[in-house]
Amino acid sequence: MSLPPSPNRPSSSPGVGLACALGAFVAWGLMPLYFKALGSVPPFQLVLHRSIWTAALMAVLLFTLGKWGDFLAVFRSGKSASILVLSSILICANWFQYILAMEWRRVQEASLGYFITPLFSVVLAMVFLGEKLRLAQAIASLLAAVGLFFLIKNTGQTPWLGLGLAFSFGFYGLLRKLAPVDPLVGLAAETFLLFPIGVVGLAWVYAAGQLEVDDKLQAVLIMLSGVVTAGPLLLFAAGVRALPLAVLGFFQYLSPTMQFILAVTLLGEPIDQGRLFGFYWIWAALLLFSGEALWRWWLAGKAAVINASRDSVTGTDSNHGEQAEK
């Protein structure tokens, strides 16, 4: 998910923004339980269903909110349209990798991918946008790299699914930053591009007699995939307009933390000391990364208050001076 530009003044109250953001992160954190409830539906079919039902929901929202004009304007811009084609491919790949992680009972690895995504995004910003790494960010990236090294060394395998999730979501965010469109309109464009593939794919699966829908409950859960996909994204978009990005960035680790806890408790995935040791390094990196961002946000806020007070005093003195001259 890409972050829309943060305005200088929030468009809604921080309390509402915090509630929306937490709602989004909790929904993403609980998502493994949703995919577990879907049971026997193959990952490929779930991605096709997700494309169709999300596109249907976005069409309703575009009509309800009167954003069809904004949606059509996206495709009048060749650059934005081209970027959204690429971002739709990346988000589709991200969905597929995530569902595979649920199917193969590798939720820990999925959480790893989302733990390291913010650090990977910082590197992408440095390489492609010319942004400079601050010292804390450089150290955090190094700590995360050490953590990955120990994960590979201690488990004897490379966490390809986790790295794939970080790669696809990191580049997805980069592309959405290069084509800054309204979050709802952008998601609608991406899902509409995927919609024909979903329809043709499911038609082919049905014709082959391989469509997996066991009962009515499973059918309802499949149709809810549009809400499961778009709902948290729209809540997040509402939250990001009301909260500083430094605060929001700190909360984004709630989802992978919840996924990790679910993996080793309710989902019964084994966890050993070797894997935990690698996670310790990554968690240390995230603490440093988030702590530094929060510290900078606090200093900026403090400086803003001081400057506002100084301007107020200067204005008062100026008024006194004008009165004295009169």
Secondary structure, 3 states (H helix, E strand, C coil): CCCCCCCCCCCCCHHHHHHHHHHHHHHHHHHHHHHHHHCCCCHHHHHHHHHHHHHHHHHHHHHHHCCHHHHHHHCCCHHHHHHHHHHHHHHHHHHHHHHHHHHCCCHHHHHHHHHHHHHHHHHHHHHHHCCCCCHHHHHHHHHHHHHHHHHHHHHCCCCHHHHHHHHHHHHHHHHHHHCCCCHHHHHHHHHHHHHHHHHHHHHHHHHCCCCCCCCHHHHHHHHCHHHHHHHHHHHHHHHHCCCCHHHHHHHCCHHHHHHHHHHHCCCCCCCCHHHHHHHHHHHHHHHHHHHHHHHHHHHHHHHHHHHHHHHHHHHHHHHHHHHHHC
